[in-house]
Amino acid sequence: MGKETMRDKLEEVILASYESMYRMAFVYMKNESDALDVVQESVVKAIKSSGQLKEESYMKTWLFRIVINTALDELEKRKKILPLYSENEDSKEDRYCDFDTINSLAQLEQTEKTIILLRYCEEWKLEEIAEYMGLNLNTVKSILYRSLKKLKTELMKGEAVS
């Protein structure tokens, strides 16, 4: 596939995946504005480096890796510069997902969170997740089930308090 055609295909994948990319960024960034910034920055990075992409079949996976890494980079920068995010802010009306679920996801490690999001929000197969993350399929299954157990425990705490 020629360089120009690969870029055209990437633009199609970006347009088709935009909402999914936003959802993924939102879970990490926890607000609409920052999630949109991450998606925009990710799209720019992807288009600029589209010449490095050799295999069309990995395009969506590659794009999601850019979104996740961009979100993590942004969070790391903020950790060094800004005070920690306050869950008591009044901007909760800007939230995209269920508060309990977002708060529960925050309790997971990055690998656990990524596997949960790819499996249940993006509906990826376990084999695709394993390949994307460079992990053994059984390791992905183990992390997934451990993460689900943590989420269930965390969500049950919320119900007991309510």
N, C-alpha and C positions, 0 to 999 in steps of 0.2 A: 504494500500500500504506500503510495507516495506521501510526501510530507504534507502537502496541501490537503489531500483527501483525509489523512489522519486528523488534521486539525478540524476539518468539517465534521467528521464523525464525533470528535470530542465535544464540539459545540452542541451537537444533537444530544449526546449523553448528558451534558450539563443541563440543558433545558428539560430533558425528561426526568432528571434526578434532583432538580432544584429543591422541591419540597422536602425530599428525604434528606438532602444535605442540610437544610435549615433545621429539621427536627433533630438531627444528630448534633449540630452546633448548639442548638438551644439547650439540650440536656447538659452540656458542658458549661455553657456561658450563663444560663439561668435567666436571661432576659432577651427580649425581641431584638433590641437595637444591637447588642453585642453579637448575637447569633447572626444577624444579617451582615455585620461587618466581617465576621469570620468567613461566611459563605462568599462574600465579594472578594476578599483577599485570597481565598482558596481558588476561586475561578481564575483570577489574574495569574496566580502561581501556575495553575494547570495549563493555561493557554501559553504562557511564556516558556514552559518547559515541555510542551507537547512534542517537540522534536526528539526528546529522549525516549518517548514511549515507543516500544518496538512491536508490541503485540496488542492488537485491538481487543482481544477477549479479556484482557486485564484492565481495560480502561476504567470501568466503574469502580473496581476495587482500588485502583490507583487513585482515583478521584476522592474516594472516601478516606483513604489514608492521608491525603493532603488536608482534608477538612479536619480530621481528628488531630493531626499534628499541629495545624494552625491554631486550633482551639487550645490545645495543651500549651503551646508556646505563649499564647496570649495570657493564659492563666498564670504561667510561670513569671512573665513580665510583671503582671499586676501584683503578684505575691511580693515581689521585690520593691514595688513602688507604692501601691495603695494599701490601705488597711483591708483586713479580711472582709468579705461580703457579709452583710448583716441580713439574717433571715427575717428580721423584724421591720424591714423597710415597708413603706406604704405603697410601693409600686406593684403589688401582687396582681393587680388587674391586667398587667402586661404579660402575665405568665401564660405559657402555651400548653402546659400539661397539668395534670392533677398534682396538687401540692404535696400530698402524702407520697406519691410515687417519686416525685423529684427529690424530696428530702431523703427518701429511702435509698435512691440511687446514689446520692451523695455519700452514703456510708460505705459504698463498695470501692474496692481498689480500681485503678484505671483499667486493667485487663478485664476484670469482672464486668465493669460497666460497659465496656466496648462489646464484649460477647453478648450481654443481655440486649443491648441496643440493636446490634446487627441481627440477632436471632428474632426478636419479637417486634421491633419497630420497623426494621427493613426486610424482615422475613427471609433472611439468607439461610441457606442450608448449612448444617454443621460442617460439612466438608469444605464449603466455601470459606467459612470463618477460619477453619484450621489452616487452609492454604493462605489466606490473607494475613493471618497473624504469625504464620511460620511455626505453628504448633502442631503436635500430634493430635489426631482426631480424638483419641481417648482423653487427652489432657483437656481439650476444649469441652468435652462432655462433663468431665469432672468439675471443671471451673464453673460451667453453666449450672449444674445441679447444686453446687456449694453456694453459688450466688443467689439462686432462687430460694434456697433455704434461709440465707441471710435476709433477703427481701421480705420473705414471709414473716420472719421473726420481727423485723423492724415494723412492718405494717400492722402486725398484731399488737405491738406495743401501742401504736397510735390509736387503735380501736379500744384498747383497755383504758386509755386515758380519757377518751371522748365521753 
